[in-house]
């Protein structure tokens, strides 16, 4: 089994666990992820480390062009999913404009 297949199994397992948890008790899921949002600096560092590690192995398997195509695909999926939260996103946009992109530099770059 390759490392990419292991990554896929980890993603599938976490996704199934998340869906089951949300279907049974949505508040339990919120309690689980709440600590990440209470300390965004540490969560950001952890996410970046995990992105570097997975990115290293993914780049060993596929080209950067293929990664770009997959990112475009997921951007469309995420965009479609976020459309139902447009009012909230407009409020967030205003907050980002007021505070500047200082806090949002990473998502802007990505």
N, C-alpha and C positions, 0 to 999 in steps of 0.2 A: 504494500500500500504506500502510495507516494504522500509527501507532506501536503500536497494540494488536496488529495482525497481526504486526508485527516482534517484539514481546514473545513472542507465541505461537510464532513460528518459533524464536526463541532457546531457549525452554523445551523445545520438541520436540527440537531438535538436541542440547541438553545431556542430555535424558532418554535419547535413543537412544545417545549416546556413553557415558553411565553404564551403561546396561544391557549394552551390548556389552563394556565394560571389565570389569564384574563377572562376566559369563559366561565371558570368556576368562581373566582373572586378577584375582580379588577383592583380592589383596594390593596390586596396582598401584593400585586405587581407594583403598585405605586410605592408601597412601603419598601419593596426590594430595591427599586431604582432611586429612591429619594436620597440616600446618602451620596450618590454620585453628583446630584444637583446641589447639594449643600456645600460641596467643596469642588467647584468647577476647575480650579487650577490643577489639582491632583488628578482629577478625572481626565483633563485634557492631556496631561503628561502621559498618563497610562495609555490613553487612546493613541497618542502619537507613537509611543514605543511599540505598541501592538501593530500599528500601521506600518512602521518601518520593518518589523520582523516579517509580517505577512507579505508586504510589498517585495521584500528581498526574494522570497521564495516564489511568489507569483511571477516576478520578472525573470526568474530562471526558466519558467515554463512557457510564458507567452510574451509577445512583443508589447511594447508600449502603445502601439497603434491599436492592438486588440483591447488593451486595458482602457484606452480612451473610448472605444466603441461601447464597451460594457458600462463605463461611467455615464456616457450619454443615455444609454438605455435606462439606467437606474435614475438618472436625473428626471427623465420623463415620468417614470413610475412614481417617484417621490413627489414631483410637481402635481401629478394627478391626485395623489393622496392628500396633499396639503390644500388643495382647492376648497375643500369643505371647511377649512379654517381660515378663510380669506380675511374675515374681520379681525381676527386675532393677529394675523400676519401684518395687516395694515398698522395695527397698534405697535407691533414690534418694530416695523419699519420706522415709525415716527420716533420711537425710543432710540433706535440706532442713529437716526439723523441728528437728534438732539445731543446725544452723547458722543457722536463721532464714531468712526469705525475702529477706534482704538481697541475696544473689547472684541470686535468682530473681525479682526484682521485675518484670522485663520480661515473662516468660512469664505471670506471675500477672495482670498488667494486661491482656495480650492475651487 
